[in-house]
Each structure stands twice: as C-alpha cells, then as structure tokens.
Amino acid sequence: MFFFTFTIGFMSVAQEGVPVYFDYQSDNYFLLHPSMAGIGEGTKIRATVRQQWFNVNEAPNLQTLNAHSRLGKNTGFGVIVFNDANGYHSQTGLKLGYAHHLRFGSDFRVLHQLSFGIGVGGQQSSLDESEFVSIEPDRTISGTKNSKSYFNTDIGISYNYLELYAHATVLNVLGRGRDLYAATESNDLRRYVGSVGYVFGKSEWQIEPSILFQLTEFNQEKTIDINTKIYKEMNFGTLWGGISYRRSFEGTEIQTADTMGEQRLQLITPLIGANYKKIMVSYNYSYQMGDMRIDDGGFHQLTLGYNFGQEKKRYDCNCPAVNY
C-alpha cells in the first residue's frame, strides 16, 4: 500500500508546470496548448480551482487563472498564472503565450486555420522540510523551506476546420527542474500532449467525442483520455455535460491475499457546465477506480469563465472551444 501511495503521489509531483487534469473539457484548451491563444473572438478568461481528497491532510490542490485574446487578423496573446500544491511540495508560475493563425479560404465566417504557438515563463518550486522529523540527525534534511526557480517554454500546433480540431504540444521543452530532489538538475521533464475531436450535429443537440494522449518523458508514463460531451441549446444559452475516462498504459504491481496483480491508473470523470450570455461555469468530479486507493473521496474541480468583446459567434460552425 505504501509503494502504491508513494507512486501515485510521485507521479503527481513529477508534472512540472500546470498539471494536465480535465479542465480542457470546459473549452479551456489554451491551458494546454499555446497555439489556442486568441482562437476566437474577443478575450476569454478562465479560472479553475481543483481539490483532491477532502479527508486527506495536505492533499493536492490546484488554482489557475488564464486569459487570451485575438489581436488583429492572425495574432493571439495569452497569460497563465497557476499555483499547484501537493503535500510539502508546491509550485507557482507564470506563462505568456503567443499564437500565429494562418487562415485558409476567402470566407471569413468559415473556420479553417492552422495555428502555431509558443509559451514562455518561469516557476518557483518549493519543498517545505520544516516539519520533517528524524530520530537521528539526517544531513539530507535541511529543516527549512527550500526553493528553486526555473525558466521553461512550450511549443504547439493546432488545426481547426469547422467542427474538426487537432492539437499537438510539447510542454517543458527545455526539460529543466527538480534539482530540489537530486544532486544534479533533471533535463527529461518534457511532456507530449496530443488531442483530436469532432462535434456532430447541426440542430439544438450536438455530441463531441474526443481523445487526449499524454507521454511524460521523466518516467515514460503514457495515458489516454476518452471523452464524450453532449450540448443542448436552451433559451438562456447552452447546457452541456459529458464523461471522461483516463487510463494509464503502465501498471503498478500489487499483492492480494492469494496472488500478485497489477493496477493501472484509472479515472472516471463526469462533468457538467453551462454557457449563459458571456458567462461559463462548469464542474467535474474525478473518481479513481481500482481496489487500492488513497482515499474513497474523489477530485473536485470548478471552472468559471467570462468572455469579453464576443458579441456574436465568430464562425459559422458548432465549435465550442472557438465560439463560446
């Protein structure tokens, strides 16, 4: 049990920068892909609060705030501020994003563009050892709060054609960080993220299946998200909901009463949200599946959004991440 708990906790900490959870499902793709900066009309603002395991002390929690805007015909800018805490480890950072959008075709209302993006920023990682207790003196424990600052960059590409979208991004391109825990600085902290999806339906109902794949270079962990969202046009705006299933390709060896087994990271995440005029609100709850869990409680995440300067939909398509 200790090994499994340690493994899951370490995997969470190993995500340098903004952890990839499920907030992208609330039409918040700029949080993952810098190429989505300024993808729609006006300015989009999204704020996220995530809390895991309410019954566990020092449980992981995350807060993010991001905004991005279209300037001119082909340029987008954005900014991300985040704070991520997990036990005695925490990281706080700022990212600036730039995207260049290449439009195809002469009809402005038809969404067809290829976008390139880059994100640059810094973060401060901290390890609080002030409460560490050792029966015998341990020179590796300083007894203070240790901090290190890092600079990093992300690069990405997005393709949007009407209801079809695809994204590919490399996070932490420089791979720097984590020398708080080692004698030398790590250089293999890159994360590769790719996603693709399509929105079906032209009436008041739409359905959006999508997948997202992640590869973490540090521990070669690979995961896949399989998602489905359903939209319903209402008198007040749009009501939507869906479900996401995340599964790791790797497993952890465990021992039961009779035999040895393997358990993989599996999360099931229902979500619900609504768009009312310029306001967006969503909530998702992630439940960890399997026989061995740190706690029976799940992971709660709330997202609030507001759109400035978006008087009408920019494009003639059912493309929520762009028009909403």
Secondary structure by P-SEA (a helix, b strand, c coil): caaaaaaaaaaaacccccccccccccccccccccccccccccbbbbbbbbbccccccccbbbbbbbbbbbccccbbbbccccccccccbbbbbbbbbbbbbbbcccccccccbbbbbcccbbbbbbbbccccccccccccccccbbbbbbbbcccbbbbbcccbbbbbbbcccccccccccccccccccbbbbbbcbbbbbcccbbbbbbbbbbbbcccbbbbbbbbbbbbbbccccccccbbbbbbbcbbbbbbcccccccccbbbbbbbcccccccbbbbbbbbbbbcccccccbbbbbbbbbccccccccccccccccccc
